[in-house]
Structure formats: C-alpha cells, structure tokens
Amino acid sequence: MAKDAGGAAAGRAGAVARRLDTLWRMESPKLLARLARITGNIDTAEELAQDVLVAALERWPRDGVPDNPAAWLMQAAKHRGIDHVRQRQLHARKQDAYGIELELHGADMQGDDAQRLADDDIGDDLLRLVFASCHPVLPMESRVALALRLLGGLSTAEIARAFLQPEPTIAQRIVRAKRTLAEKAVAFEVPRKAELPERVEAVLEVVYLVFNEGYAATSGEDWMRPALCEEALRLGRVLVGLLPGEAEAWGLLALMELQASRIPARTRADGTPVLLPDQDRARWDRLQIARGLRALERARRLGGADGPYALQAALAACHARAHRSEDTDWAAIAALYARLMVVAPSPVVALNRAVAVSRAEGAAVALPLVDALQDEARLRGYAPLHAVRGDLLQQLQRRDEARAAFEHAAALTGNARERALLLARAASCDKV
C-alpha cells in the first residue's frame, strides 16, 4: 500500500510539474518584466524568478495547484522583489521604508527608485523590459537576442533559428550582452520618451520575432504558440499608441494583424497543420483583416510604404483580399518580394520570392532560384528551404528527388507537427 501511495504521489507531482512547465513558458516573461522593474537589475530579476519557480515546484505538489496559478506566481514574484529591495536598503543602512508599488504598500516610493518609476513613459511592464534590454551600448543583434530571451522566454535554439545562426553563437551573444551591461554599469532602467527612437528598430524586431515564433513554433508538439502571437500583437498596439508617428510600428502592427487573422484556419480540430492553399478562408477573421488594412494605410500615410514591415504587410494584404486561393495575385506578390529584396535583403526573403515566382510563372522557373540558395550558409539546416524544394520537384513530377527533399526537411525541423506534415508529403511522392 505504501508503495502504491508513493507512486500516486509521484504521479501527482509529475502532473503538477508538467502543468507548471507549460504555465511558466507563458508567464515567466511577465514575472521577469515586473521583477526587473522593481529591482532595476536583470540578473537579480532572473534569480528571483527562478526562486519563484522553485517555490512552486516545492509547494504545489504538496498543497495543490492554486485556483489562479498565474496570479500566485505574480504575487510570489512581487513579494520576492520587494523583499530584495528592502534588504538592499537595509544593507545600505537607510531607515526609510522602501515602497515599490502603491497597491502593495499604500505609500509613495522614495529616492532614486521612486524617480526611476515616476519617469516611466511606457506604461507596460513587458514593453519596458524590451526597451530596457535594447540599450544602445549593445550591438543591434545582441540587443534583439537578449530581449528575445527575456521577453519571449525563447530558448537559445528558437532565437538561433530566428537569426539563422548556430546555437553556440547566440548563447555567446546573450552572455556577452549581459556582461557588457554589467561592465559598463548600465542601469537596467526605462528610457525616457525622448530616448526611445534610438531603440525603436531593435524593439520592433523583437516584437516581430516573438510573433513569428508564435505563428510557426520552432519546436515542441504544437504547430503554433498562439499566446506568443497575442502578446506580440498587444505590444504592437501599445507601441503605436506610444509612438503614433512611427511608420514602421504601424507597418509591423498591420503585418501581425493580417497574419493573425488566419490563425483559426491554420490547424484542424486535432491540431494538424493546414497549409495556406488548403485553408478555409471563411474562417479568417475579417474584422482583424480590416484592422490590419487600416494600420497599413496609416503606415503609408506616414511615408512608410517602403518599410520592411509595411512591405510584408502589403504581401499579407494580397492574400487577405483573395477570397479564394486561386484568386491570389501572385505576380503582385512576386513583385513585392523583389522590392523587399532591395529594401531588406535576406536569404529567407529570396526563398519566399521563389515560392511566389513558382505560383506566378511555374515551378520550372522557380527551381533554379531555390537551388541557388542551397549554398547559402545561413540556410544550412533550414527546413523550409528543403520543403520548398520538395514542393517544386513534386510539381515537376521528379518524385524521388521530391521525397528525399521532404525527408531531409523533416529531419531538420524541431517541431513535431511540421515533421509529421513533411513526412506525409514525402510519402505522397510515391503515389501516382
């Protein structure tokens, strides 16, 4: 009996740990943002966040999962942040109570930390964290990598995929970014509104890449991580309110609204992916499409029609305006990709342009464009390259080569749903 009871307890603990792991991926960026705001130091915030996780792992299996586990985690984080600041003040031999937030203390803050929060023009914890991470003392890619690690809770592998870089390179980049901030004694604080423009480019890239990870998850069992898309959209809406004259912020918001409008149609009830040509466009969110088109028009009125995000939003708008897959204006899409290659060239843009060319002019025209990208170092190990190549080869009835390309793509992806889809496509090459 004792053995059975022990096994049951272990099973409950395992179930709680799995639930907490899922919740932690969603909530940890918010906890980190709040702790960074309270303490003004990202390393301290990360340590305190880990303390919260350990406390939950210890208490929840014993006491049961709280009715509102996210609120429990946030409350525990606040208490640890407050305790840390109180101890810091005590060690500094200051006598005054060190309040952090009115709702917790019922008293005003004092000293430099009170001024730090009083000077906050941003008004959103997560967005504060992104702006603070994107300090000009860091190289652009380091700012973005650090902010992605903190904001999205993205793993090193997920960030590496976003940058088309090896994992060790990204890991070193994040470590160096933290070291640089520490060596230069850069305070982890929110910039004033006048200082925001020099950080906007990096902040927009962070939000964009978080959305992308939600829209097409790098790893895991699910095709998408909708919570990341929702968070990126929320931050995009806050950004345009904060910087209403920033054309690219509107372009990014337009892109995310238009892409997110397809989310209901991108998977079946069992979670299996549905590719764009096969989606039921009646399930696309037309209100969200309208919001996206309005945001795109705003970007254009502000002179940003040629911005990278606005151009990508224009591409998404071409799909949104086509009520049937066969109505898609692929020639216009190919032309937009050609323009994007001039404005923001990248091997991924070149690959997407090749897809558009295949739809507009045929697979035979597009295949040489894709083959030319196989020597591109940044696409080495990039599953979509081989998936696109497999699709083109299949259209050209080169079935054995197509099957090999799909199987190669399946071996490269870390996402279980994507892998299953690619293997199914490889199997379909055997059918006449």
N, C-alpha and C positions, 0 to 999 in steps of 0.2 A: 504493500500500500504506500509506504513511504517513497519507494522508487517511482510509483505512478504519480504521486503528488509532486515529486521533484521534477518529473518530466513535464507535467502540466504547467508548473511554474515557469520552467524554461521555455515552453512553447508560448506562454503569455508574454514573457519578456522579449522573445524574438519578434512576436507580432507587434508589440509596442515599439521596438527598435526600428522595424521596417516602416511603421507609420510615421515615426519621428523623422526618419531619414527623408521621406517624401516631403513632410512639412518643413523640414529645415532648408531644403533646396528653395522653397518658395519664400520663407520668412527671414532667413538669415541676412539677406541684403538690407532689409528694413531694420533689423536689430543693429546691424553694423552701422548703418547710417545714423540711427539715434545715439548709439554709444560714441561714435566719432564726434557728433555734435556736442554731446555732454562733456567728453574728456578733451576734445581738441587734438587727439593723437590717435592715428590709425592703428599703430601697433598695439597700444593699450586697448583700443576698441576690439581688435581681433582676439586678444587674450581673454577679455571679459565675455565676449560672445561664446568662446569655447567653454568658459566656466558655466554659462547658461546651458549649453548642450549637455555637459557632463551632469549637471544637476537634474536635468530632465531624464536622462538615461538612468540615473540612480533612483529618482522618486516615482516616476510614472509607473514602472512595473510593480512597485510596492503599493502606491496609493491610488492607482488608476489614472487613466488619461483625463485631464481636466475637460469640463464641458466646452470651454473655449480655449483650446490649446495654443492658438496663435496669441491670444491675449495674455495667457500665462507666460509665454516666452518673452513677450514685450515687457510685461511688468517686472519679470525677473531681471531683464537686461537693464531697465531703468534703475532698479534698486542697486545693482552692482555698479553702474556708472556713478550714481550718487554717492555710494559708499567710498568708491575710489577717490572721488573729488574731495570728499570730507577728510579722508586720510591724508591726501596731498596737502590740504590746507592745515591739518593738524601738524604734519611734519614741518610745515613752514612756520609753525608757531603763530598762526593767526587765530584770533579769538572769535571772530565773527562767524556766524553760521554761513555755510556756503550753499545757498539755494540754487537749484538748477532750473526748475520749471514751476510756474505759478500753480498749476493744478496739483503738483505734488507737495509743495511747500507752503503755499499761501503767503509767500513773502518775495520781495524783489531780490534779484541777484545783486552781487556787489563786485566791484573791482573790474579787472581786465576781462574776465569771462562774461560778466554782465554786458560789457560794451561789445564783446565779440558777437553775442547773440542779438543785441539791440541793432547792430549794424547789418543784420541779415536782410538782404533784399530779395531772397529767392523764395522762401516760404514753403519749401518741400524738402523733407529730410533726405530722400534718395537723390534728388537733384542737387542738393547741397553737397552730398558726398561725391557726385560726379564732378562738379565744378572744382571742388577742393582737390580731387585727385589729379585733375588736368592742369597742374601748375606749370607755368611757362619755363621753369628751371629744368624740366624734363624734356627729352626729345618727344616729338609727336607720337611715335609708335609706342613709346614707354608710357606716356600718359594714358593712351587708349587701353593698353594691355592691363595696366594697374586698375583703371576704373572698371574694366570688364570683370576683373577678378573680384572686385569689391561689390559692384552693383548687381551684376547678374548672378553672382555666385558661380560663374562659369569655371569649369575645370581648365587646367592647362591645355588639355587636348582640344577642348572646344575653342579656346582662344587661338590655339595654333592653327586650327582649321580656318578660322576667320581670317587669319593673316597669311595663310598658305605657307607656314613656316614650321620647322621641326619643333617638337615639344621642348627639347632642352633649350633651344634659342629663346622661346617665350618664357620659360621658367627663369632663365638668367636675366631676361629683360625686366621681369617683375621684381626680382631680388635687387637688381641694380637700381631700379626706380625708388624702392623703399630706402635703400642705402643712401642714395643721392639726397633724398628729402631729409634724412637724418643728419648726414654730414654737413649739409648747408643750413641745418637748423631751421628748416622751413616749417612754420607753424601750419598745422592741418586745420585751416580755417576757411570760412566762406569769403570769397572775394566780394568787394563792393560792386554795385551795378556798373560803375564806370570801368571796372576791370574785367567785366565779363566778355567783351568782344574778343580779347586775345585768347580766350579759352573756348569760344563757341565751336570752332571747327572740330576740335577733339571731342567735345561733348556730343555734338551731332553724330559723330562717327560711333561713339559708344552706344547711343540710343539705337542707331541703325543696326549695329551688330547684335545687340541684345534682341531686337525684334527678329532678325534673321535666324538666330539660334532657336527662338520660339517657333518660327514658321517652318523650319526644317531642322529638327533636332540632330545634332552631330552623333549622339549616342543614346543608348537606352532602349526601352521597349516600345516607345511611342513615336509615331511619325512627327508629331508636333508637341510643343510645350506652350499651350495657349496662354498660360498665366504670364509667361515672359512677353508675349505679344501684347497682352493687355497692359502690362506695366510700362512697356516702351511707348505704347500709344498714350497712356496717361501722362508720361513725362513729356512726350511731344506736344501735347495740348498745353501743359504748363509752360513749356518753352516759348510757344508762340504768344502766350499771354505775357510772359516776362520780356520778350524781345519781339514786339509786333512788327518791327520794321526789318527783320532779318529774313530775307527772301528764302534762303536755303532751309531755315527752320520750317517755313510753310511748305517748301518742296518735300522735306522729309515727312512731315505730317501727312501730306497728300499721298505720298507713296505708301505709308503704313496703313492709312485708312483704306486705300484701294486694295492693297494686298489682303488685309484682314477681312475684307468683305467676302472673300472666297472661303474662309475657314470652315463654315458649316458644310461646304460641299467637298472638302478635301479628303474626308475619310468616310468610310461606310460605318454602319452601326457597330460592327465588330472591331473598328479601329484600323482596318486595312486601308492603304492609301488609294486615292482616286486621282489620276493624273489630269492635267488641265483639259485636254481634248475630250475626256470622258465625263467631266463634271456636269451635274445638273445645274445649269445656270439660273434656274428658278429659285434655287436655294441661296444664291448670292444675296448679300444684304444690300438692297438698293438704297436704303437710307444712308448706309455707310459709304456707298459709292458716291452719292450726292455730296456728302461731306468732303470726300476726297477730291472731287472735281472742283468744289468751291475753294478748297485750300490751294489746289494747283493754280486756279485762276488768280488767287491772291499773290502767289509767288511770282507769277508772270507780271502782274501789275506793278510789283516792286522791282521789276527788272531782272528777275532771276530765272527766266525761261531756259537759259543755257546752263544752269547749275546742274551738277551731277545728280542731286536728288530730284530736282524738278524734271530732268530728262527721264529718269527711271519712273517717276510718277506718270509722265506722259506715256511711257510704254505700258504701264499698268492700265492707264485710261483707255488705250486702244483695245485691250482685252475686255475691260468693263463695258465698253459701248457696244460690243458684239454680243447680241443676244443668243447667237448660235456659234459654235466653234468654227463652222465653215464660213461665217461672215467676217472673221478676223482679217484685218488689213495687214497682212504680213509684209507687204512691200513697205508700208509706212513704219512698221516695227523695225525692219532691217535698216531703214534709213536713220531712225532714231539711234539704233545701236552704233551705226557708223559715226554719228555725231558724238555719241558718248565715248567712243574710242579716241576721239580727238580731245575731248574735254577732260576725261579721266580714264586714260588707257589702262587696261589690266588684262591678263590672260583670261579671267573669268568673263569679262565683257566680250572679249573676242570669241569665246566659246558660245556665249548666248547669241551673239550676232550670227554665228554659223548656223545655229538652230533656226533663227529667223530666215536666213537665206535658204535653208533647206525647205522651209514651208512656202517661201515665195518663188523659188527658182528650181527646186528639186534637190534630192539627196546627192545626185552625181556632182552638182555644183558645190555643195557644202562639204562633202567628204574631204577634199584636199585641204580646206580651211582647218578642219578638225585634225587631220593628220599632221599638219604643220605645227600644231600645238603640243604634240607628244614629246617634243624635245624641250619644252618649256620647263625649267627646273621647278618653278613654283607650282606646277600642276602635277608633279611627280607624286603619285599616291592619292590623287584627287579623283574620287569615284565618279563624279558626274561626267568627267571627260570621257571615260570609257563607256559609260552608259549612253551618252550621246552618239559615240562612235558605233556602238552596237545597234542603236536605233537606225542609223543611216545605212549600215551594212545590211540590216534586215530588210529595209525598204528596197535595197538593190538586189535582193534575193541571194546575198552572199551569206548563207545561213551558218555555215561552220565558223566563219570569222565572227559573225554577229554573236553566236553563242559564246565563243571564247571571250569576246569583249564584255558581255554581260556578266560572265562568271568572274572575270578579273575585277570588274566594278564591285560585285558582291563581296569579294574577298577584301576590298579596301574600306568598305563602309563600316562604321561602328554602330549604326542604327539597325536594330533588328527588323523593323518593318521595311526599311529600304532594302535590306539584304534579301528578305523574302520576295519582295517585288522583283528584284533583279534576277533572282534565281528562277522565278516563274517566267520571266521574259526569256531567259536562256533556254528553258525547257520548251517554250513556244517556238523556238527556232527549228525544232525537229519536226514540226507539223507542216505539212504541205498545204 
